[in-house]
Amino acid sequence: MDWKPDIPRWQQVYEIIEARIADGTYPPGEQLPGVLALHAEFGIAQMTARRVLSELRDAGLAQMQPGIGTFVTELPKP
């Protein structure tokens, strides 16, 4: 992965996952990769991966189900 030095890594990974949600790679109801999967795919720290998932939740793009995982939310139709 070619990281942009002036943008935090969590934000760069967030934007990738956000784009995957937008393009349907992760459709509504789909489980998102977890902390360990994000860590493995992007080579980021587990705390950074947790931040990505937390930011997705805060943006309303995902909802966390403790002990189960993080899922793409059903987006309202335009």
C-alpha positions, 0 to 999 in steps of 0.5 A, a space after each residue: 500500500 502506498 501511504 500518503 504521508 500527510 493523511 492519517 492511515 486510519 483516514 486512508 483505510 476509512 476512505 477505501 472501506 467507504 468507497 467499497 460500501 459506495 460501490 457495493 463491494 460491501 452491500 447493506 447488511 454485509 459484515 465488514 472485515 474485522 480488526 484482524 482482517 484490516 490489520 492483515 490487509 492493510 498492515 495497520 495496527 489493531 488500534 488503527 483498525 478499531 478506529 476505522 470501524 469506529 469512524 464508520 459507525 460514527 458516520 452512520 455507515 456501519 453498526 457494531 454488534 458486540 461479539 458478532 461484528 460490524 455490519 454495513 447499515 441500510 442506507 436510506 434511498 435518495 
